[in-house]
Amino acid sequence: MDLTKQPEKVNNPFELAEVLLLSDNLQVAAIFYKEALKRQDPNDITSAQDRAWLLFQTGNCLRNYDMVAAKDYYGKLITEYSDLPWADLAKIQTDLIDWYTQDNPQELIQEHKN
């Protein structure tokens, strides 16, 4: 069974996502962070720290291959949990994504090499 197609069948998607992140399987980790996030109640104040962490980690997993989606997760974190430390880091990541998409540093490096 391919659990990436049925992440709802995983008992603890958060733990699996953390292991996958540490194994550098970012695209797959993002699937399970998203599933863990679905299981969190955004209105539950007691889970604010956990939800903020899930938003941050999902953004981190997505930023190398889907910057738009990563920026969305960082934006949710900044909007919903601006008082938590992860929000400051999310702002930095958003600024980096903006810089990267505007200035395209890889192109600049290639031009410099030529």
C-alpha positions as CSV (number, residue, x, y, z in Angstrom):
1,M,0.0,0.0,0.0
2,D,1.3,3.4,-1.0
3,L,0.7,5.6,2.1
4,T,1.5,8.8,0.2
5,K,-1.8,8.2,-1.7
6,Q,-3.7,7.5,1.6
7,P,-2.0,9.5,4.3
8,E,-5.1,9.4,6.4
9,K,-4.4,5.7,7.1
10,V,-1.2,6.6,9.0
11,N,-1.6,6.6,12.8
12,N,0.9,9.4,13.5
13,P,1.6,11.4,10.4
14,F,3.6,14.0,12.4
15,E,6.2,11.4,13.5
16,L,6.5,10.0,10.0
17,A,6.9,13.4,8.6
18,E,9.7,14.3,11.0
19,V,11.6,11.1,10.1
20,L,11.1,11.7,6.4
21,L,12.4,15.3,6.8
22,L,15.5,14.0,8.6
23,S,16.0,11.5,5.8
24,D,15.8,14.4,3.3
25,N,12.6,13.0,1.7
26,L,11.0,16.5,1.7
27,Q,8.3,15.9,-0.9
28,V,7.0,12.9,0.9
29,A,7.4,14.6,4.3
30,A,5.2,17.4,3.1
31,I,2.4,15.0,2.5
32,F,2.4,13.8,6.0
33,Y,2.9,17.2,7.6
34,K,-0.2,18.3,5.6
35,E,-2.1,15.3,7.0
36,A,-1.0,16.1,10.5
37,L,-2.1,19.7,10.0
38,K,-5.6,18.5,8.9
39,R,-5.9,16.7,12.2
40,Q,-5.3,19.9,14.2
41,D,-8.1,22.2,15.2
42,P,-7.0,25.8,14.3
43,N,-9.3,27.1,17.0
44,D,-7.8,25.0,19.8
45,I,-5.5,27.4,21.6
46,T,-3.7,24.5,23.4
47,S,-2.4,23.2,20.0
48,A,-1.2,26.5,18.6
49,Q,2.5,25.7,19.1
50,D,2.0,22.3,17.3
51,R,0.0,23.8,14.5
52,A,2.5,26.6,14.0
53,W,5.3,24.0,13.8
54,L,3.4,22.0,11.2
55,L,2.8,25.1,9.1
56,F,6.5,26.0,9.3
57,Q,7.8,22.5,8.5
58,T,5.4,22.1,5.6
59,G,6.7,25.3,4.2
60,N,10.2,24.2,4.7
61,C,9.5,20.9,2.8
62,L,7.9,22.7,-0.1
63,R,10.2,25.7,-0.5
64,N,12.7,23.8,-2.8
65,Y,10.2,22.5,-5.3
66,D,7.0,24.6,-4.9
67,M,7.8,28.1,-3.7
68,V,4.3,29.3,-4.1
69,A,2.8,26.7,-1.9
70,A,5.7,27.1,0.6
71,K,4.9,30.8,0.8
72,D,1.2,30.1,1.4
73,Y,2.1,27.9,4.4
74,Y,4.5,30.5,5.7
75,G,1.8,33.2,5.2
76,K,-0.7,31.2,7.2
77,L,1.8,30.9,10.0
78,I,2.5,34.6,10.0
79,T,-1.2,35.5,9.9
80,E,-2.4,33.0,12.5
81,Y,0.5,32.9,14.9
82,S,2.4,36.2,14.6
83,D,3.3,36.1,18.3
84,L,5.1,32.7,18.0
85,P,8.9,32.5,17.2
86,W,8.2,30.4,14.1
87,A,6.4,33.4,12.5
88,D,9.6,35.4,12.5
89,L,11.4,32.6,10.7
90,A,8.6,32.2,8.3
91,K,8.9,36.0,7.4
92,I,12.5,35.5,6.7
93,Q,11.8,32.4,4.5
94,T,9.1,34.4,2.6
95,D,11.6,37.3,2.0
96,L,14.1,34.7,0.7
97,I,11.5,33.2,-1.6
98,D,10.6,36.7,-2.9
99,W,14.2,37.6,-3.5
100,Y,14.9,34.3,-5.2
101,T,11.9,34.6,-7.5
102,Q,12.6,38.2,-8.4
103,D,16.4,38.2,-8.8
104,N,16.8,34.5,-9.9
105,P,20.3,34.1,-8.3
106,Q,21.1,31.0,-10.3
107,E,20.8,33.0,-13.5
108,L,23.0,35.7,-12.1
109,I,25.7,33.1,-11.2
110,Q,25.5,31.6,-14.6
111,E,25.9,35.0,-16.3
112,H,28.9,35.7,-14.0
113,K,30.5,32.4,-15.0
114,N,30.2,33.2,-18.7
